[in-house]
Amino acid sequence: MPTLFRFFAVVALLAVVGFAAMWALATFVEPSPHEITVPVATPHSSS
């Protein structure tokens, strides 16, 4: 039983670290807006 408890503790610790990293990225990192140009292919007619 201690092995199962240790496994769940490690999984919980990894989950907490992952959520903390996501929270830190969402809170402290500001995205820089910039224009995006995407070329659109025009369909060619067969006639």
N, C-alpha and C positions, 0 to 999 in steps of 0.2 A: 504493500500500500504506500510506503514512502516514495517509491519510484514513480507511481502514478501522480502523487501530489507534487513531486518535483517537476514532472513533465508539464502539468497544468500551470505551475508557477512560472516556468520558463516561457510557455506559450502566452500567458497573460502579460509577462514582462515585455515580450516582443511586440505584442499588440499595443501596449501602452506607449512604447518607444515609437512605433509606427504612427499612432494617432498624434503624439506630441510633435513628430516631425511634420506631419501634414498641417497641424495647427500653426506651427511656427512659419511654414512656407506661406500659408494663407494670410497670416497676420503681418509678417514683416517684409514680404517681397511684393513690390508694386510692379505690375506689368507696364511696359512702355508701349504706348499706342503708336502704330505706324500703318501706313497705307499698304494694302496688298493688291497687286494687279494680277488677275488670273485670265489668261487668254482662253477665249471660247471658240471652239472649232465650229465653223459654219458647215451645214450639210450641203453637199454637192448634188446638183440635179443631173440626172442621166440624159436629159434631152438637149 
